[in-house]
Each structure stands twice: as C-alpha cells, then as structure tokens.
Amino acid sequence: MGWRQWKSRFETIKPDESHFIVGVDLGEDTSALAFYNVLRKQPELMDLSGGYGRASVPTMMQYVPGAGEWIFGEYAALNKGSGTEATLERMVGRLGLREQADLGGRRISVAAVLGFYLKSLVAGLKNINPNSELAGIVACAPALLADEAKTELSWAFRSAGLDGDLVMFAPDWECALQRYAFGRGFSKERVMILDYAARELRGGVFSLNPQKDGVEAAAESWMGNADLSSHAIDERLKDMFLEFFPNTADRSKSAGLDSFLYQQKDMLLQKRSWQKPAKLFYSTMYPPVQITVTQAKMEDALSPFKAAFQKFAKAVAKSGPVDALICVGGGFEMQWAREAAKEFSPQAIFFKHSKGALAEGASLICAGQLGVFPMTAISLRDDLRARFDIGLGVMQGGKQVFHPVVQQGDYWPDGGASVYLIVNQPVSGTLSVPVYKRDAGGATNTIGALNLDGLPTRPKGATKLKIRFEVSTKGGQLGLRAEAVDMGFAEYPRTGAAGAMEAVLA
C-alpha cells in the first residue's frame, strides 16, 4: 500500500507505533533515517549502526565477486581494502551522469547500487519492529541537486521498490527550518543555516515572516565551499598520518588508510577536545606501529579550516547579524566545528544528532503530508534562483554530454562554488573543457571554454580538475567567471596548469 492510501486511512484510523512515517537524509559519506513517533509526537533518529554506536550509516555498498554477495553500510566501510571486493561509495554525488560501475566484468549503474542501499537501509525498520509498515518516506535532497540527478535518485527508489512510498524530495533548507521550528514555532526573524556536509559546507540566510496560512521565507544568500568539506578534512588528516611514515611516498601506497581514518577519526577529534594526545594503533602495515598525535599537531592541522570557517560564515551572513544560526550536517559532530560556529554566533543552535537533524526534519514534513502532524507550510520567495542551466561538457561513452553544475530554478552559488571533475579521456599537452548554457527549452549553447596547457601525458581517468564558478551582477548584467586547475590524480602529481574564462549570461 502506497503513501496516498495510508493518508486516506489515517483520516479514519489513528496511526500507532507500527506505522513508520520516515525521513531520510542520503549523504555522500553517511546517511540517516528518522521517523515521526506518533505516540510521543516528535521526530526520532533511528540507530541502524548494528551495535557500532553510530546512528548514521555509511553510504557504501561492497560487492564480493567470489561469494556474489553485497555488503551494506558499516560492514562495507570496515571491510574496505581487505580483499578483491569492489566498493561503491560517494554514490549521491555521482548521480545524473548515468554512470556505471565495473564489478569484475559485470556492469551496473550507480543508481541501481544506490537502490540496493536504500532497500537495505529501510529494511532496518523491521529490526526495530518486525510488524512495522512503511506509511511514507520523504527524502531530504540538496537544493542544488540537478534534475538529471533527481531522475536517477527517483529511479533508485523505484528499483528498491519504494517509489509508491516516496512522498516527495524536500530541499535541505526546508528540512532544516522544519526541524528548527519543531517545539518552538516560527517567528519573524532572520535565520542562518549552515549544513556541514561531506562534499561542502553549505550556508544561507532566510528572513522568516509568519502569516495566517504559513510562513513566507525570503532567501537572502545561499553558497557552498568545497574546501571546507568533511572530505577536505579527511585528506588533511591522511596527510598528517603519512608524515609518520617518511618512506611512504603517497596515500595510494598506504594500505587501509581510509579504513584506519574511519575507525580513528572520532577518537582523534575527541582527544583534541580533552586536550590530550591520542595514541592510535596502525595495524594495516607490517610491522604494526603506534602513532601518537599531540594536541599541537591537531591544532596545526585544523587551524586553516577554523580561519576559513569564519570567513565563509561572514560571507553567508552578508548584511548583518542573525537571530539564530541553525547548524546541521555530520560535520558539526566535530567539536572544533561547533566551537567555530559558537565563535561566529552565540545564537548557534545544535541538535543532539547533527547528522540526523535533516532526516528528522524530513520526517516532520512526511508526517505533515500524511495529515498526522500540524506542519506549518513554508513558501519561499527568492531572487537567487538561476533562470537557465550552466554546465560542463564531459566525455561519456565516447561522446560529449552536458553535465549540469547549476540548474534552472536552483540557487546561484552566491560567492562561488567549486566542483571536481575526473576527465574521462586520455590527456596530453592541452585540454579544453567547454562550458554550456541550457535554456528552458533544452537548447544548449557554448558560452566559453576552460583551456589548460602544459599537461603531461596521462591515461583516461587519471586527471582531476577543480573547477570554480563565480556569478556576479554588474550594470544589470549577469556575468560568469570560471576557472579550472589541474589537481593531479593518485600517482600523477598536480602541475598547477590552469585555465579561465568570463562570459555575460544575461
């Protein structure tokens, strides 16, 4: 029975603890599942960690060729790098490209694997209540998620057999605002949202104005910074670990580094807050060694991120102070990030589970859609949305396809946004990456190209570019500036080669 049928039934029967009204936050690294408790009348996070003490679950699937089996979540993360298994991770960021993964000669779409993940994630409901029934599910989605990615995400739900249960995709800002307002209501105020995600730190300011029939929200800013992502911090910590092994040339030659970081990161950051050195046992090398990380070492690693955090928060706030700073996302499980938010604004608000806050907000939206919770509707008015798509030309299947970066109807990345691109073709000497504009009718026009010179010879898939977009308004015209920088890849070092372009969009 789908969510519409459950909505009709709830008009005549009272939902009980066997009816799961669910919100899910599918993250790049980890995902969270929450439900609206109809007895307590509040959102609650589900702990599906399998006893590992983490409510969020790694967004990871692993295929074991010999056994022909899939490993899900936490077990896949801990098993990574231990054999011939194929590990699929960071799947959400790969949606929209119709990408396929190679499982030992077997091709399968990333969206299909994400469907397996969703099926396993939601199956955890039965572990909480074997007699449970799924009444509906709302998925929290990034506001900047492209239509192509949403299409593949919808297909993932369909392949998991959850399309009839999927009520809607709710934008991350709405999930954050609904979770913030739960128990306190909306008032006339200026609030700032910081969502510390794996791929970037996102932030925006919204002016809230309650009305009789809901809340009017005016978007004043919305931007992201990939250099402050959880991934960027992980890479810095890996570099710090490798400093203990002077004979190890690069992280690709250090077996089990990802698994080691996954197991030790929480303790490492916790010891920092205790102002004590952390002793870590590194067993994936022979002979095993013990690493002692001092507080001074951690402060040295984190100090650039602290300074960048304050700069980013000030850019998001723009014209003045805010009445509340809403902090969501797994990044705020790190104590230094909470300290940085408090330093920026004493009005910073944290939730018990930072990663699960968006899933809890999504569960409130789901309960509102099913008519079992008096949710206050939010209508968004903003002038920050793009009127057309901006994207890159990328090679796929031997031909060039349009890869959207900013999509019509989405927010312009105020202050600029960075994306990373793996070049799916051999490179030698010069590389040209076209930049396109696509209108509402689907017509695509080239507005420029990012040309990089002096690149060494590399095989297909061995060049990674960091591409930054900045949008500005001057003299009534909307302008775009884009820059691409060669970041190298694996054993291929970065060269510093760069290319830039500017164009008038409208």
N, C-alpha and C positions, 0 to 999 in steps of 0.2 A: 504494500500500500504506500503511495507517494505522499508527499507533504501536504498537497492540496486536500487529499481525502482525510488526513489527520486534522487539518484545520477545520473541516466540516464537522468531524466527530467531536472536536473539542468545544463545539457550540452546544452540544447536548450532554457530554460526559466531562467529568473533571479529570485532568491528567494526573497520573501518580508517578511513583519512583521508577516504574518500569518503562516510562516513556522518556526517551533521551532526546532532548532538544539541544542540538550541538552547534558549537562554533569551532572552526579550525583555522589556525594560522600556519600555512605552509611556508616554512622558511628555507633559505638557501642551505643552511647548515643543519638546523634543527626545526622541528615542528611541534606545535602544542595543540591539544584538544581540550575543550572545555564544554560544560553543559549547564543548562539552567535548571537548578534544583527547584522543582515545583512545590516541594514541601517547605523548604526554607526560604523560597522566593528570592534566590540570589544565584549569581553565576559561580561556578566552582571549577577549578582546574582538575583534570584527570591525570593521575600518576600512572603512566604506562611504561615505566622505566624497567620493569622486570626485576626490581629489587636493587637497582644501582643508585637510587636516591635522587634521580633527576626526573622531574615531571615532563620535561621536553624530550623528544625522541629524535636522534639524528636522521636527517632526511637522506637516507642512504639505503641502497639495495645492493646485494652482492650475489653473484651467480657462481656456483661451484660446478665446473664442467663435468668432473668425474661422477659426481652424485646427481647432477641435473637438478639441483635444488637452489632455492633462493633463501638468502639470509637477510633478515629485516632489522633495521634500526641500530640499536645499541650493540648487538652482537656483530653486525657488519662492521661497525667502527672499530671494535676491539680486535676483529679478525683481519683487518686490512693489512695487506703486505705480508701475510704469513704463508702464502702458497701461490697456486696458479689461478686463484679466483679472479673474476672480473668485478670490480667495484664501480658502481654508478652513484655519483654524488653530485651536489650542486645542480640538481635537475631543474629547479624552478627557473634559474637564470638561463637555461638552455631551451626553454620553450619559445615557440614562434619561428624556429628555423627548420622545423621538420627534421631534426637531427636524429640519426640512428647510431646505435652503439653496436660494437662488434663483440660478440660473446663467443670467442673461439670459432669463428667462421659463421656463426649464426647472427643475422642482422635483426635488430629490434628497435623500434622507435623509443626515444627517451620518454615521450608522453605515455607509452604503454607501460614502461617500467614504473613511472610515477603512479599509474593506475594500480599496479601491484602494491605499491607502497601505501596508497590510500586505503586499499582493501584491507591490508594488514593493520593499519592504524585504527580504522573504525572497528575492526574485529575485536579490538581490545575492550570494547564496551561489554562484550559477553563475559569477560573475565571479572568485571565489576558486578554485573547482574546477568546471569545466564538466561533469564526470562525477559530481558530488555528488548524493546522495539525502538527503532530509529524513527522519530517523528518528523525530523527535518534537520538540515545542516546548512549553515551559512559559512562561506569561505572568505576569510579576510584576504584581500588582494592589494598589491601596491597601486597607488593612484596612477602611476606612470606605466602600468602594465599594458603593453600594446595589444591591439585586437587579435593579431595573429597568435600571441601567447595565450590570450584568454580562450581562443578557439581550441588550442591544444590542451589547455587546462580543463576545459569542458569535456573534451574527448577522454582525458584521464579519468574524470569522474564517471563518464559513461562506461569506460572499459572496466571500471571497478564495480559496476552495477549500482552506482549511486546517483545516476542522473535524475531519477524520479524523486530522490530525497533532497537534492540540491535546490535550496530556495533561491539563492542569489549569490553573486560575488559582491561583497561590501568593501568599499575603499578603506584603506588603513586609517585615514584621518577620522572617518565616521566611527570605526570600531573604537578608536582611542577616545573620542568625545563621549560616546555612549558609556564606556567603562568609567570615565571620569565623572560623569553626571549621576551614575548609579548611587543612590543613597544620599545625594546632596542636591540633585536637581540642577537646572540651568539658571543662570542669572546673566544680567547684562555685564559682560566683561571681555577683556582681551586676553586670550589664552595662547600659549605657545606649545606646540607638540614637538618632541624630539623622539624619533624612532631609531634606536641604535641597532641596526641590522647587520647581517653578515657581509653584504656587498657594499653598504654605505651607511653613513649616518644621515638620516633624513630629518628635515625640520620645516615647520611652517607656523605662521601666526594667523589666528582666526578671531574676528570680532563677533561675539555672540549677542543676539538680541532676541529674547523670548517674546513670542506672540501668543495669541489665544489658541491658535491651531498648530503650534510647533515653535521651532527656533530658526531664525534666519542667521546664517553664518556667512560672513564675508571674508574671503581669503585675501590676506594682505601679502603673504610671501609663501614660497614653497621651494626648497632647494635640497640638494644632496651633495655629499662629499665622500668619494670612494677612498680617499687617502686616510680617512678616519674609520674605515670599516673594521669589523672584527677580523676579517681576513688579513688586513694590513698589520694588525697587532700580532696575529699568529705568525706572520712571516718575520716580524721583528724578533719575536721570541725564538723562532727557529734559528735565526742568525746568531742570537745570543747563545743558544745551546751549542752551535757549531764552533763557537770561539773556544770551547773547552777541548776541541779536537783539532789541533793545528794541522794534522796530517790528512784531514778530510777536506777535499777541495770544494765540494758543494753539497747542498742538501739532497740532491738526487742520489748521491753515493752513501748516504747515511740511512741504512735500512730501519724502517719502523719509526721514523721521526714523527710522522703525522699521528700515529697511534700513541706514541710517547707523550706528545703535546696534549692530545685529547685526555689522557689519563691524569696528567700532572698539572695542567693549566689552572684548574680551580684551586688546588692546594698552593701553588706558586703565588697566585694573587692574594690568597687568604693570608699566607705567611707575611706578605708585604704589609697587610693591614695590622698584623700583630707586631710588626717591626722586628721580626726575627728572620734569620737566614733559613732558607729552605734546602733540605737535603733530599735530592732526587736520585733514585736508583735507576740507572740506564742499562737495561738488560738485553737490548736488541743488538748490541755489539759484543764481540769477543776479544778480550775478556770483558765481562761486565764492569762498569765503573759507577762510582757515586759522584754526583755533581752537587756542589754547594753554591747556591745562588744567594748572594748577600742583598740586603735591602738597598745598598748603594747601587748595585748592579741593576736592580729592578727600576729604581728611580731614573737611572740613566736611560733605560730602555723606554720608559713611559713618558718622560718629560716632553719630547716633541709632540706627543699626542695630546697632552694636557694643554699646551700652548695653542695647538691647532683647534682644540675643542672650544676654547674661549673665543677665538677669532671667528669660528663658524657660528657659534650661538649669537654673537653680536650682529653678524651679517643677517641672520634669520630674523632677529628682533627688529631690525631696521629703525623705526622711528621713535622707539621709546620703551619704557618698562612694560612688563606684562603682569597681569593679575594672578596668573597661575602658569607653571611650567609642568606639563604632563610628560613624564618620562616612561617610555615603553620600549620593548625590544630586549633581546638577550644580552646586548652589550652592557645594559645597566645592571646586570648581575655582577659586573666587575666593580669592586669598591672604589677604585680610582675614578671611574666614570660618574658614580654617584657624588663623590666629593667635588668633581669638576662642575656638575650641574648645580650643586648647592652653592658653590663659589660664584657661579654666574647669577643665580637667583635663589634667595631664601625661600621663595614660594614653590620650589621644586617639589613635585608630588611623585612618590614611588609606590608601586604596588608590591604585594607580598611576592608575587612571581612576575618579574618584569617581562620575561619572555611570553608568559601566558596571558598578559593583560589584553592583547588584541584578540586572542581566542575567546576570552571572557566577554569582551565587547561584542564579538560576532554572535555569541550565544544569546546575548540580550536582544540583538536585532532579530535573531531567529525566533525567539520567544514572542517578540512583538509582532512579527509577521504571522505567527500561528495564533495570535489572539489571546495568549495566556499571560502576557506582561504588558502593562500600560506604557509602552515606549513612546518617548517624545520624538516626533519626526523632525529631521534636520533638512532644511532646504539651503543649498549652497549657492551663493552668488559670488562669482569671481571673474576678474578680467585677466587672469593669469593663464587661461587655457589656450592652447595652440589652435589655430584655425586650419591647419594642414599638418601632414606628416613630414618629418625630417628623418632621413636615414642614410645608411651606407650601402654601397654595392659590394656584396661579398660573394665569393665563389662557392657554389654548392652543386654537386652533381655535374661538374664540368661547365656550368653556366652561371652567369651573374644574376643574383636575386637581390631584392630590396630587403634590407634588414632595418626595421624602424628603431630609432633612438628616442624620438619624441613624436607622439602621435596626436592627431587631431582630437580635440576635446580634452586632452590631458594638460597638466600644468607645464608651462615653460619652466625649465630648470633655472630659476632665478639665481644668479650668481655663478652659473655654470654647472656642468655635470660631466663626469668622466666615465667612459666605458672602456672595456678591454676587448680587443679583437684578436683572435687567433687566425692568421692568414692561411686559408685552406688551399694554398698553391705554392709551388717552388718559388724561391726568391733569389735574385742575383742582380746586384747593381741598383736598379731603380724600381720603385714600387709606386703605383698610383692607385689611390682608393677614392672612387667617385662619391660625391655627396649629392643626394637627391632631395627634391621636394615633391610631395604627392598630394594632390588636391582631393576634395570630397568625392569627385567622380572617378578617382583611381588613376588619373593621368599623372605620369611621372616625368619630371623634368630635371635635368642635371643643372645644379647651381654652382658647381665647382669641383675641385679635386684636391686631395692631400697627396702631394708628391714628395717621396723620400728618396734621397740619393745616397750612394756610398754604402749600400747594404752588402754584406758578404753573401756568398752562395750558401743557401740553406734549403733543406728539403721541405716538402709540403708539411704544413702544420708545425713548423719549427720557428715561426716568427710571431711574436706577440706585440701588439701596438696598444699604447694608451692614447685614447682619443678624447680630447676635451672640447666641449661645445659651450659657447657663451652667447647669450642673446641680449641685445640692448635696443633701446628705443631712442633715436635721435632725430629731431626735426620731424616727428610724426612718422618716421620710417622704422620698420623693424629690421634690425641687422643681425647677421650671424657671423661669428668668428669660430673657426675650428682649427685645432692643432693636433697633429699625430706625432708621437715619439716612439722610437724603437726601444722595446724593453728587453729584447733578447728572449730566450726561452731555454729552460733546462740547461744543457751543457753549452749552449750558444750564448755568449755574453752580449749584453746590450752595447750598442755602438754610439748612442747619442744622436743618431740620424733623426731629423725632424722635418716636418712639412706643415705649412699653414695656409689658410685661405680665408677670405672675407667675402660676404655677399649680402645684398639687400633682399629681404624676403618679401616685404610688402610695404 
